[in-house]
Amino acid sequence: MPRIERSGSTIEITTGHEMDGFNHYIVKPVILDERFGFVRETMFNPETNAPVSQHDIGVLKNVVYAISLCNKHDAWLIVIEI
């Protein structure tokens, strides 16, 4: 499950999940707005990246949804009220 930490208008998403090269890894986190509209995503290279990303949410309001996508286990969704 992803974890969100907020500092001002920035959130950091960390997914406690192994990064076993291209065999088993977190592909990307996806940020959605309060209406589930796409905001941004960060693609990970499982050979060089940890499953941690930072995102500016300064223009968003009410809630932010974060989805972490695993290449084997599908998706996990978490929400933060802002």
Phi and psi in radians as a Rosetta constraint file:
Dihedral C 1 N 2 CA 2 C 2 CIRCULARHARMONIC -1.218 0.35
Dihedral N 2 CA 2 C 2 N 3 CIRCULARHARMONIC 2.702 0.35
Dihedral C 2 N 3 CA 3 C 3 CIRCULARHARMONIC -2.118 0.35
Dihedral N 3 CA 3 C 3 N 4 CIRCULARHARMONIC 2.388 0.35
Dihedral C 3 N 4 CA 4 C 4 CIRCULARHARMONIC -1.992 0.35
Dihedral N 4 CA 4 C 4 N 5 CIRCULARHARMONIC 2.273 0.35
Dihedral C 4 N 5 CA 5 C 5 CIRCULARHARMONIC -2.102 0.35
Dihedral N 5 CA 5 C 5 N 6 CIRCULARHARMONIC 2.327 0.35
Dihedral C 5 N 6 CA 6 C 6 CIRCULARHARMONIC -1.937 0.35
Dihedral N 6 CA 6 C 6 N 7 CIRCULARHARMONIC 2.442 0.35
Dihedral C 6 N 7 CA 7 C 7 CIRCULARHARMONIC -2.433 0.35
Dihedral N 7 CA 7 C 7 N 8 CIRCULARHARMONIC 1.763 0.35
Dihedral C 7 N 8 CA 8 C 8 CIRCULARHARMONIC 1.131 0.35
Dihedral N 8 CA 8 C 8 N 9 CIRCULARHARMONIC -2.156 0.35
Dihedral C 8 N 9 CA 9 C 9 CIRCULARHARMONIC -1.724 0.35
Dihedral N 9 CA 9 C 9 N 10 CIRCULARHARMONIC 0.306 0.35
Dihedral C 9 N 10 CA 10 C 10 CIRCULARHARMONIC -2.091 0.35
Dihedral N 10 CA 10 C 10 N 11 CIRCULARHARMONIC 2.423 0.35
Dihedral C 10 N 11 CA 11 C 11 CIRCULARHARMONIC -2.047 0.35
Dihedral N 11 CA 11 C 11 N 12 CIRCULARHARMONIC 2.602 0.35
Dihedral C 11 N 12 CA 12 C 12 CIRCULARHARMONIC -2.051 0.35
Dihedral N 12 CA 12 C 12 N 13 CIRCULARHARMONIC 2.222 0.35
Dihedral C 12 N 13 CA 13 C 13 CIRCULARHARMONIC -1.868 0.35
Dihedral N 13 CA 13 C 13 N 14 CIRCULARHARMONIC 2.176 0.35
Dihedral C 13 N 14 CA 14 C 14 CIRCULARHARMONIC -2.167 0.35
Dihedral N 14 CA 14 C 14 N 15 CIRCULARHARMONIC 2.231 0.35
Dihedral C 14 N 15 CA 15 C 15 CIRCULARHARMONIC -1.963 0.35
Dihedral N 15 CA 15 C 15 N 16 CIRCULARHARMONIC 1.978 0.35
Dihedral C 15 N 16 CA 16 C 16 CIRCULARHARMONIC -1.279 0.35
Dihedral N 16 CA 16 C 16 N 17 CIRCULARHARMONIC 1.464 0.35
Dihedral C 16 N 17 CA 17 C 17 CIRCULARHARMONIC -2.589 0.35
Dihedral N 17 CA 17 C 17 N 18 CIRCULARHARMONIC 2.532 0.35
Dihedral C 17 N 18 CA 18 C 18 CIRCULARHARMONIC -1.127 0.35
Dihedral N 18 CA 18 C 18 N 19 CIRCULARHARMONIC 2.672 0.35
Dihedral C 18 N 19 CA 19 C 19 CIRCULARHARMONIC -2.149 0.35
Dihedral N 19 CA 19 C 19 N 20 CIRCULARHARMONIC 1.500 0.35
Dihedral C 19 N 20 CA 20 C 20 CIRCULARHARMONIC -1.683 0.35
Dihedral N 20 CA 20 C 20 N 21 CIRCULARHARMONIC 1.083 0.35
Dihedral C 20 N 21 CA 21 C 21 CIRCULARHARMONIC 0.965 0.35
Dihedral N 21 CA 21 C 21 N 22 CIRCULARHARMONIC -2.645 0.35
Dihedral C 21 N 22 CA 22 C 22 CIRCULARHARMONIC -1.397 0.35
Dihedral N 22 CA 22 C 22 N 23 CIRCULARHARMONIC 0.037 0.35
Dihedral C 22 N 23 CA 23 C 23 CIRCULARHARMONIC -1.289 0.35
Dihedral N 23 CA 23 C 23 N 24 CIRCULARHARMONIC -0.781 0.35
Dihedral C 23 N 24 CA 24 C 24 CIRCULARHARMONIC -2.738 0.35
Dihedral N 24 CA 24 C 24 N 25 CIRCULARHARMONIC 1.996 0.35
Dihedral C 24 N 25 CA 25 C 25 CIRCULARHARMONIC -2.840 0.35
Dihedral N 25 CA 25 C 25 N 26 CIRCULARHARMONIC 2.905 0.35
Dihedral C 25 N 26 CA 26 C 26 CIRCULARHARMONIC -1.455 0.35
Dihedral N 26 CA 26 C 26 N 27 CIRCULARHARMONIC 2.091 0.35
Dihedral C 26 N 27 CA 27 C 27 CIRCULARHARMONIC -1.288 0.35
Dihedral N 27 CA 27 C 27 N 28 CIRCULARHARMONIC -0.848 0.35
Dihedral C 27 N 28 CA 28 C 28 CIRCULARHARMONIC -2.980 0.35
Dihedral N 28 CA 28 C 28 N 29 CIRCULARHARMONIC 2.723 0.35
Dihedral C 28 N 29 CA 29 C 29 CIRCULARHARMONIC -1.686 0.35
Dihedral N 29 CA 29 C 29 N 30 CIRCULARHARMONIC 2.530 0.35
Dihedral C 29 N 30 CA 30 C 30 CIRCULARHARMONIC -2.114 0.35
Dihedral N 30 CA 30 C 30 N 31 CIRCULARHARMONIC 2.313 0.35
Dihedral C 30 N 31 CA 31 C 31 CIRCULARHARMONIC -1.813 0.35
Dihedral N 31 CA 31 C 31 N 32 CIRCULARHARMONIC 2.280 0.35
Dihedral C 31 N 32 CA 32 C 32 CIRCULARHARMONIC -2.158 0.35
Dihedral N 32 CA 32 C 32 N 33 CIRCULARHARMONIC 2.605 0.35
Dihedral C 32 N 33 CA 33 C 33 CIRCULARHARMONIC -1.486 0.35
Dihedral N 33 CA 33 C 33 N 34 CIRCULARHARMONIC -3.047 0.35
Dihedral C 33 N 34 CA 34 C 34 CIRCULARHARMONIC -1.058 0.35
Dihedral N 34 CA 34 C 34 N 35 CIRCULARHARMONIC -0.359 0.35
Dihedral C 34 N 35 CA 35 C 35 CIRCULARHARMONIC -1.827 0.35
Dihedral N 35 CA 35 C 35 N 36 CIRCULARHARMONIC 0.317 0.35
Dihedral C 35 N 36 CA 36 C 36 CIRCULARHARMONIC 1.122 0.35
Dihedral N 36 CA 36 C 36 N 37 CIRCULARHARMONIC 0.429 0.35
Dihedral C 36 N 37 CA 37 C 37 CIRCULARHARMONIC -1.411 0.35
Dihedral N 37 CA 37 C 37 N 38 CIRCULARHARMONIC 2.475 0.35
Dihedral C 37 N 38 CA 38 C 38 CIRCULARHARMONIC -1.107 0.35
Dihedral N 38 CA 38 C 38 N 39 CIRCULARHARMONIC 2.300 0.35
Dihedral C 38 N 39 CA 39 C 39 CIRCULARHARMONIC -1.917 0.35
Dihedral N 39 CA 39 C 39 N 40 CIRCULARHARMONIC -0.976 0.35
Dihedral C 39 N 40 CA 40 C 40 CIRCULARHARMONIC -2.954 0.35
Dihedral N 40 CA 40 C 40 N 41 CIRCULARHARMONIC 2.957 0.35
Dihedral C 40 N 41 CA 41 C 41 CIRCULARHARMONIC -2.545 0.35
Dihedral N 41 CA 41 C 41 N 42 CIRCULARHARMONIC 2.805 0.35
Dihedral C 41 N 42 CA 42 C 42 CIRCULARHARMONIC -2.279 0.35
Dihedral N 42 CA 42 C 42 N 43 CIRCULARHARMONIC 2.045 0.35
Dihedral C 42 N 43 CA 43 C 43 CIRCULARHARMONIC -1.443 0.35
Dihedral N 43 CA 43 C 43 N 44 CIRCULARHARMONIC 2.373 0.35
Dihedral C 43 N 44 CA 44 C 44 CIRCULARHARMONIC -1.786 0.35
Dihedral N 44 CA 44 C 44 N 45 CIRCULARHARMONIC 2.531 0.35
Dihedral C 44 N 45 CA 45 C 45 CIRCULARHARMONIC -1.713 0.35
Dihedral N 45 CA 45 C 45 N 46 CIRCULARHARMONIC 1.945 0.35
Dihedral C 45 N 46 CA 46 C 46 CIRCULARHARMONIC -1.163 0.35
Dihedral N 46 CA 46 C 46 N 47 CIRCULARHARMONIC -0.207 0.35
Dihedral C 46 N 47 CA 47 C 47 CIRCULARHARMONIC -1.534 0.35
Dihedral N 47 CA 47 C 47 N 48 CIRCULARHARMONIC -0.287 0.35
Dihedral C 47 N 48 CA 48 C 48 CIRCULARHARMONIC -2.299 0.35
Dihedral N 48 CA 48 C 48 N 49 CIRCULARHARMONIC -0.306 0.35
Dihedral C 48 N 49 CA 49 C 49 CIRCULARHARMONIC -1.856 0.35
Dihedral N 49 CA 49 C 49 N 50 CIRCULARHARMONIC 2.577 0.35
Dihedral C 49 N 50 CA 50 C 50 CIRCULARHARMONIC -1.592 0.35
Dihedral N 50 CA 50 C 50 N 51 CIRCULARHARMONIC 2.722 0.35
Dihedral C 50 N 51 CA 51 C 51 CIRCULARHARMONIC -1.389 0.35
Dihedral N 51 CA 51 C 51 N 52 CIRCULARHARMONIC 1.111 0.35
Dihedral C 51 N 52 CA 52 C 52 CIRCULARHARMONIC -2.351 0.35
Dihedral N 52 CA 52 C 52 N 53 CIRCULARHARMONIC 2.342 0.35
Dihedral C 52 N 53 CA 53 C 53 CIRCULARHARMONIC -2.563 0.35
Dihedral N 53 CA 53 C 53 N 54 CIRCULARHARMONIC 2.681 0.35
Dihedral C 53 N 54 CA 54 C 54 CIRCULARHARMONIC -1.996 0.35
Dihedral N 54 CA 54 C 54 N 55 CIRCULARHARMONIC 2.519 0.35
Dihedral C 54 N 55 CA 55 C 55 CIRCULARHARMONIC -2.492 0.35
Dihedral N 55 CA 55 C 55 N 56 CIRCULARHARMONIC 2.365 0.35
Dihedral C 55 N 56 CA 56 C 56 CIRCULARHARMONIC -1.450 0.35
Dihedral N 56 CA 56 C 56 N 57 CIRCULARHARMONIC 2.168 0.35
Dihedral C 56 N 57 CA 57 C 57 CIRCULARHARMONIC -2.049 0.35
Dihedral N 57 CA 57 C 57 N 58 CIRCULARHARMONIC 0.350 0.35
Dihedral C 57 N 58 CA 58 C 58 CIRCULARHARMONIC -0.977 0.35
Dihedral N 58 CA 58 C 58 N 59 CIRCULARHARMONIC -0.546 0.35
Dihedral C 58 N 59 CA 59 C 59 CIRCULARHARMONIC -1.610 0.35
Dihedral N 59 CA 59 C 59 N 60 CIRCULARHARMONIC -0.071 0.35
Dihedral C 59 N 60 CA 60 C 60 CIRCULARHARMONIC -1.572 0.35
Dihedral N 60 CA 60 C 60 N 61 CIRCULARHARMONIC 2.799 0.35
Dihedral C 60 N 61 CA 61 C 61 CIRCULARHARMONIC -2.469 0.35
Dihedral N 61 CA 61 C 61 N 62 CIRCULARHARMONIC 2.812 0.35
Dihedral C 61 N 62 CA 62 C 62 CIRCULARHARMONIC 1.222 0.35
Dihedral N 62 CA 62 C 62 N 63 CIRCULARHARMONIC -1.338 0.35
Dihedral C 62 N 63 CA 63 C 63 CIRCULARHARMONIC -2.450 0.35
Dihedral N 63 CA 63 C 63 N 64 CIRCULARHARMONIC 2.729 0.35
Dihedral C 63 N 64 CA 64 C 64 CIRCULARHARMONIC -2.236 0.35
Dihedral N 64 CA 64 C 64 N 65 CIRCULARHARMONIC 2.360 0.35
Dihedral C 64 N 65 CA 65 C 65 CIRCULARHARMONIC -1.843 0.35
Dihedral N 65 CA 65 C 65 N 66 CIRCULARHARMONIC 2.417 0.35
Dihedral C 65 N 66 CA 66 C 66 CIRCULARHARMONIC -2.182 0.35
Dihedral N 66 CA 66 C 66 N 67 CIRCULARHARMONIC 2.283 0.35
Dihedral C 66 N 67 CA 67 C 67 CIRCULARHARMONIC -2.050 0.35
Dihedral N 67 CA 67 C 67 N 68 CIRCULARHARMONIC 2.230 0.35
Dihedral C 67 N 68 CA 68 C 68 CIRCULARHARMONIC -1.820 0.35
Dihedral N 68 CA 68 C 68 N 69 CIRCULARHARMONIC 2.221 0.35
Dihedral C 68 N 69 CA 69 C 69 CIRCULARHARMONIC -1.859 0.35
Dihedral N 69 CA 69 C 69 N 70 CIRCULARHARMONIC 2.161 0.35
Dihedral C 69 N 70 CA 70 C 70 CIRCULARHARMONIC -1.780 0.35
Dihedral N 70 CA 70 C 70 N 71 CIRCULARHARMONIC 2.486 0.35
Dihedral C 70 N 71 CA 71 C 71 CIRCULARHARMONIC -1.228 0.35
Dihedral N 71 CA 71 C 71 N 72 CIRCULARHARMONIC -0.241 0.35
Dihedral C 71 N 72 CA 72 C 72 CIRCULARHARMONIC -2.044 0.35
Dihedral N 72 CA 72 C 72 N 73 CIRCULARHARMONIC -0.535 0.35
Dihedral C 72 N 73 CA 73 C 73 CIRCULARHARMONIC -1.879 0.35
Dihedral N 73 CA 73 C 73 N 74 CIRCULARHARMONIC 0.178 0.35
Dihedral C 73 N 74 CA 74 C 74 CIRCULARHARMONIC 1.321 0.35
Dihedral N 74 CA 74 C 74 N 75 CIRCULARHARMONIC -2.267 0.35
Dihedral C 74 N 75 CA 75 C 75 CIRCULARHARMONIC -2.250 0.35
Dihedral N 75 CA 75 C 75 N 76 CIRCULARHARMONIC 2.604 0.35
Dihedral C 75 N 76 CA 76 C 76 CIRCULARHARMONIC -2.124 0.35
Dihedral N 76 CA 76 C 76 N 77 CIRCULARHARMONIC 2.404 0.35
Dihedral C 76 N 77 CA 77 C 77 CIRCULARHARMONIC -2.040 0.35
Dihedral N 77 CA 77 C 77 N 78 CIRCULARHARMONIC 2.401 0.35
Dihedral C 77 N 78 CA 78 C 78 CIRCULARHARMONIC -2.411 0.35
Dihedral N 78 CA 78 C 78 N 79 CIRCULARHARMONIC 2.655 0.35
Dihedral C 78 N 79 CA 79 C 79 CIRCULARHARMONIC -2.211 0.35
Dihedral N 79 CA 79 C 79 N 80 CIRCULARHARMONIC 2.561 0.35
Dihedral C 79 N 80 CA 80 C 80 CIRCULARHARMONIC -2.289 0.35
Dihedral N 80 CA 80 C 80 N 81 CIRCULARHARMONIC 2.317 0.35
Dihedral C 80 N 81 CA 81 C 81 CIRCULARHARMONIC -1.451 0.35
Dihedral N 81 CA 81 C 81 N 82 CIRCULARHARMONIC 2.401 0.35
